[in-house]
Amino acid sequence: MNKIGILGGLGPESTVEYYKNIIYEYKKLTNDENYPQLFINSINMTEMLSYVANNEYKKLIELLSHEIKRLELIGSDYIAIASNTPHCVIDELIQSTTVPIINIVEETCKYSKENNLKNVLLTGTMFTMKNAFYRKAFEKYNIKCIVPNDNEKEIIQNIIFPKLENGVIDIDDKNLFKKICNNIIKTNNIDGIILGCTELPLMINENDFDISVLNTMGIHINSILKKLVYKSL
Protein backbone atom coordinates (compact mmCIF):
# COMPACT_ATOMS: atom_id res chain seq x y z
CA MET A 1 0.00 0.00 0.00
CA ASN A 2 1.27 3.45 -0.89
CA LYS A 3 1.72 5.87 2.00
CA ILE A 4 0.27 9.36 1.55
CA GLY A 5 1.76 12.44 3.20
CA ILE A 6 -0.65 15.34 3.63
CA LEU A 7 0.51 18.90 4.23
CA GLY A 8 -2.42 20.20 6.24
CA GLY A 9 -3.63 22.83 8.65
CA LEU A 10 -4.31 25.19 5.74
CA GLY A 11 -6.98 25.31 7.23
CA PRO A 12 -7.70 22.75 9.92
CA GLU A 13 -11.37 22.18 9.06
CA SER A 14 -10.64 20.95 5.55
CA THR A 15 -7.70 18.87 6.79
CA VAL A 16 -10.14 16.98 9.01
CA GLU A 17 -12.38 16.41 5.97
CA TYR A 18 -9.42 15.10 3.98
CA TYR A 19 -8.57 12.66 6.75
CA LYS A 20 -12.12 11.37 7.27
CA ASN A 21 -12.95 11.04 3.58
CA ILE A 22 -9.70 9.30 2.65
CA ILE A 23 -10.17 6.80 5.50
CA TYR A 24 -13.80 5.94 4.85
CA GLU A 25 -13.72 6.05 1.05
CA TYR A 26 -10.66 3.80 1.08
CA LYS A 27 -12.55 1.23 3.13
CA LYS A 28 -15.48 1.39 0.68
CA LEU A 29 -13.24 0.98 -2.36
CA THR A 30 -11.26 -1.93 -0.93
CA ASN A 31 -14.28 -3.55 0.74
CA ASP A 32 -12.24 -4.68 3.73
CA GLU A 33 -11.50 -3.53 7.27
CA ASN A 34 -7.99 -2.26 6.64
CA TYR A 35 -7.11 1.40 7.05
CA PRO A 36 -4.65 3.35 4.88
CA GLN A 37 -1.52 4.78 6.45
CA LEU A 38 -1.47 8.57 6.32
CA PHE A 39 1.09 11.08 7.51
CA ILE A 40 -0.35 14.52 8.31
CA ASN A 41 1.94 17.48 8.84
CA SER A 42 -0.30 20.27 10.15
CA ILE A 43 1.52 23.57 9.77
CA ASN A 44 0.92 27.17 10.85
CA MET A 45 -1.68 28.63 8.48
CA THR A 46 -1.17 32.15 9.87
CA GLU A 47 2.51 32.10 8.95
CA MET A 48 1.79 30.75 5.49
CA LEU A 49 -0.92 33.35 4.81
CA SER A 50 1.33 36.17 5.98
CA TYR A 51 3.86 35.28 3.29
CA VAL A 52 1.08 35.09 0.71
CA ALA A 53 -0.40 38.46 1.75
CA ASN A 54 3.01 40.17 1.55
CA ASN A 55 4.06 38.46 -1.69
CA GLU A 56 7.03 36.93 0.11
CA TYR A 57 7.25 33.97 -2.23
CA LYS A 58 10.79 32.98 -1.28
CA LYS A 59 9.75 32.58 2.36
CA LEU A 60 6.58 30.77 1.29
CA ILE A 61 8.55 28.29 -0.79
CA GLU A 62 11.09 27.79 1.99
CA LEU A 63 8.36 27.08 4.54
CA LEU A 64 6.40 24.68 2.37
CA SER A 65 9.49 22.91 0.98
CA HIS A 66 10.82 22.36 4.49
CA GLU A 67 7.54 20.85 5.68
CA ILE A 68 7.17 18.73 2.54
CA LYS A 69 10.68 17.40 3.17
CA ARG A 70 9.49 16.18 6.58
CA LEU A 71 6.79 14.13 4.84
CA GLU A 72 9.35 12.83 2.36
CA LEU A 73 11.77 11.74 5.11
CA ILE A 74 9.07 9.94 7.08
CA GLY A 75 8.41 7.66 4.11
CA SER A 76 5.60 9.19 2.02
CA ASP A 77 5.19 7.70 -1.46
CA TYR A 78 2.99 10.62 -2.55
CA ILE A 79 2.36 14.06 -1.08
CA ALA A 80 -0.80 16.18 -1.23
CA ILE A 81 -1.17 19.79 -0.08
CA ALA A 82 -4.65 20.10 1.44
CA SER A 83 -5.24 23.65 0.22
CA ASN A 84 -5.52 25.54 -3.07
CA THR A 85 -3.60 28.73 -2.26
CA PRO A 86 -0.12 27.16 -1.75
CA HIS A 87 -0.34 25.79 -5.29
CA CYS A 88 0.66 29.24 -6.53
CA VAL A 89 4.23 27.94 -6.07
CA ILE A 90 3.59 24.30 -6.99
CA ASP A 91 6.28 24.22 -9.71
CA GLU A 92 8.95 25.23 -7.20
CA LEU A 93 7.64 22.73 -4.65
CA ILE A 94 7.69 19.89 -7.17
CA GLN A 95 11.33 20.69 -7.89
CA SER A 96 12.18 20.66 -4.17
CA THR A 97 11.19 17.04 -3.54
CA THR A 98 11.80 13.62 -5.08
CA VAL A 99 8.32 12.46 -4.02
CA PRO A 100 5.45 13.05 -6.50
CA ILE A 101 3.01 15.76 -5.42
CA ILE A 102 -0.66 15.23 -6.29
CA ASN A 103 -1.54 18.67 -7.66
CA ILE A 104 -5.08 19.85 -6.79
CA VAL A 105 -5.09 22.40 -9.63
CA GLU A 106 -3.95 19.91 -12.26
CA GLU A 107 -6.44 17.30 -11.08
CA THR A 108 -9.25 19.87 -11.27
CA CYS A 109 -8.23 20.76 -14.83
CA LYS A 110 -8.23 17.10 -15.84
CA TYR A 111 -11.64 16.58 -14.30
CA SER A 112 -13.01 19.61 -16.16
CA LYS A 113 -11.60 18.39 -19.47
CA GLU A 114 -13.02 14.90 -18.94
CA ASN A 115 -16.43 16.49 -18.37
CA ASN A 116 -16.18 18.64 -21.51
CA LEU A 117 -16.35 21.96 -19.68
CA LYS A 118 -15.53 25.09 -21.69
CA ASN A 119 -16.04 28.08 -19.37
CA VAL A 120 -15.51 27.81 -15.64
CA LEU A 121 -15.94 30.26 -12.78
CA LEU A 122 -13.19 30.29 -10.16
CA THR A 123 -14.14 31.04 -6.56
CA GLY A 124 -11.84 30.83 -3.56
CA THR A 125 -9.71 33.03 -1.36
CA MET A 126 -8.90 36.53 -2.55
CA PHE A 127 -5.37 35.44 -3.40
CA THR A 128 -6.47 32.41 -5.40
CA MET A 129 -8.99 34.46 -7.38
CA LYS A 130 -6.51 37.29 -8.06
CA ASN A 131 -3.52 35.11 -8.86
CA ALA A 132 -3.07 33.54 -12.31
CA PHE A 133 -2.05 29.99 -11.38
CA TYR A 134 -5.51 28.48 -11.98
CA ARG A 135 -6.13 30.45 -15.16
CA LYS A 136 -2.77 29.44 -16.64
CA ALA A 137 -3.38 25.78 -15.79
CA PHE A 138 -6.78 25.83 -17.50
CA GLU A 139 -5.36 27.56 -20.57
CA LYS A 140 -3.30 24.44 -21.26
CA TYR A 141 -6.57 22.51 -21.50
CA ASN A 142 -8.24 25.17 -23.70
CA ILE A 143 -10.74 25.99 -20.96
CA LYS A 144 -11.59 29.60 -20.15
CA CYS A 145 -11.32 30.45 -16.44
CA ILE A 146 -13.34 33.48 -15.31
CA VAL A 147 -13.11 35.21 -11.93
CA PRO A 148 -15.53 37.52 -10.08
CA ASN A 149 -15.04 41.29 -10.17
CA ASP A 150 -13.14 43.04 -7.38
CA ASN A 151 -16.19 43.75 -5.25
CA GLU A 152 -17.43 40.17 -5.61
CA LYS A 153 -13.97 38.85 -4.75
CA GLU A 154 -14.03 40.89 -1.54
CA ILE A 155 -17.43 39.51 -0.54
CA ILE A 156 -16.37 35.91 -1.18
CA GLN A 157 -13.15 36.45 0.78
CA ASN A 158 -15.19 37.72 3.74
CA ILE A 159 -17.45 34.66 3.52
CA ILE A 160 -14.44 32.35 3.78
CA PHE A 161 -12.61 34.30 6.50
CA PRO A 162 -13.12 33.97 9.37
CA LYS A 163 -16.33 31.88 9.52
CA LEU A 164 -15.75 29.04 7.04
CA GLU A 165 -12.09 28.71 8.01
CA ASN A 166 -13.36 28.01 11.54
CA GLY A 167 -16.06 25.61 10.38
CA VAL A 168 -18.94 28.07 10.87
CA ILE A 169 -21.62 27.82 8.17
CA ASP A 170 -23.92 30.84 7.82
CA ILE A 171 -27.05 30.38 5.67
CA ASP A 172 -27.06 34.08 4.76
CA ASP A 173 -23.46 33.78 3.55
CA LYS A 174 -24.42 30.73 1.50
CA ASN A 175 -27.32 32.55 -0.15
CA LEU A 176 -25.12 35.56 -0.89
CA PHE A 177 -22.44 33.35 -2.41
CA LYS A 178 -25.02 31.62 -4.61
CA LYS A 179 -26.50 34.95 -5.72
CA ILE A 180 -23.09 36.32 -6.76
CA CYS A 181 -22.17 33.16 -8.63
CA ASN A 182 -25.53 32.78 -10.38
CA ASN A 183 -25.29 36.33 -11.72
CA ILE A 184 -21.85 35.59 -13.18
CA ILE A 185 -23.01 32.23 -14.54
CA LYS A 186 -25.93 33.81 -16.43
CA THR A 187 -23.90 36.60 -18.02
CA ASN A 188 -20.80 34.57 -18.98
CA ASN A 189 -22.20 31.25 -20.24
CA ILE A 190 -20.48 29.38 -17.40
CA ASP A 191 -20.78 25.59 -17.40
CA GLY A 192 -18.77 24.82 -14.26
CA ILE A 193 -18.06 26.52 -10.93
CA ILE A 194 -14.79 25.80 -9.13
CA LEU A 195 -14.87 25.68 -5.34
CA GLY A 196 -11.23 26.76 -5.27
CA CYS A 197 -10.98 26.87 -1.49
CA THR A 198 -11.11 23.59 0.39
CA GLU A 199 -13.45 25.12 2.99
CA LEU A 200 -16.13 26.08 0.44
CA PRO A 201 -17.45 22.49 0.15
CA LEU A 202 -18.35 22.72 3.84
CA MET A 203 -21.03 25.22 2.73
CA ILE A 204 -21.71 24.47 -0.94
CA ASN A 205 -22.64 21.12 -2.53
CA GLU A 206 -23.29 19.92 -6.07
CA ASN A 207 -27.06 20.47 -5.74
CA ASP A 208 -26.70 24.20 -5.08
CA PHE A 209 -26.20 25.08 -8.75
CA ASP A 210 -27.68 23.95 -12.08
CA ILE A 211 -24.21 23.54 -13.58
CA SER A 212 -21.23 21.35 -12.69
CA VAL A 213 -19.81 22.09 -9.25
CA LEU A 214 -16.09 21.35 -9.12
CA ASN A 215 -15.35 20.46 -5.52
CA THR A 216 -11.56 20.73 -5.62
CA MET A 217 -11.23 18.96 -2.28
CA GLY A 218 -13.36 16.06 -3.48
CA ILE A 219 -11.51 15.85 -6.79
CA HIS A 220 -8.19 15.93 -4.93
CA ILE A 221 -9.28 13.22 -2.49
CA ASN A 222 -10.37 10.95 -5.36
CA SER A 223 -6.95 11.36 -6.96
CA ILE A 224 -5.28 10.51 -3.63
CA LEU A 225 -7.47 7.41 -3.29
CA LYS A 226 -6.38 6.20 -6.72
CA LYS A 227 -2.76 6.30 -5.57
CA LEU A 228 -3.69 4.38 -2.42
CA VAL A 229 -5.84 1.72 -4.00
CA TYR A 230 -4.12 1.27 -7.37
CA LYS A 231 -0.43 1.19 -6.59
CA SER A 232 0.64 1.07 -10.24
CA LEU A 233 -0.97 4.47 -11.03
C-alpha positions, 0 to 999 in steps of 0.5 A: 500500500502506498503511503500518503503524506498530507501537508495540512492545517491550511486550514484545519477544518478541511484537513479533518475532511481530507482525513475522514474522507480518505479513510472511509472512502478507502474502506469502501473501495477496498471492501475490507476492514484495513485502514490506509496509512497517512502522515499529516503534517499540520503547519501554521496557516497564519505564517503561510498566509502572511507570506502570501499576503506580503508576496514573500514567495521565497519565504513561502517556498522555503516554509512549504518545501521544508515541511514537505521534506518532513513528509518525504523523510518519514516515508511518504510515497505521494504528497498532497497539499490540502489547500488551493492557495499554496499551489501558486508555487507548486512548480517550485515545490515539485522541484524541491522534492523527489516524491510526487506531489498530487496537484489539486489544480492539475487534477481539477483541470483534468476533471473539467476536461473529462467532463467537456467543460468550456467556461468555468468560474473560479471562486476561492480566497482573494489570493487564489482568485486574483492570482493567475495559477488556476487560469494558466493551468486551465489555458493548457486545456483550452478551458476559459477560467473566469473570476468575479469582479473586485467587489465580488472577490471581496465579498467571497473572501469575507465569507471564507474568512473567518467563519468558514475557516473556523467551520462556521456555516452561515445560511445568509453567507451561503445565499449571498455566495449563490446569488453572486455566482448565479449572476456571473453564470448567467452573463458569462455562459459558465458551465462549471463553478470551481470551489477553489478553497477547500473550505467552500465544500463545507457550505456548498454542494453539487445540488446548489447550482444547475451547472457542474460544481467542481469540488476541488477537495473532493476531486483531490481526495479521489486522486489521492485514493487512486494512488492508495488503491491502485499502486501502479498508477 
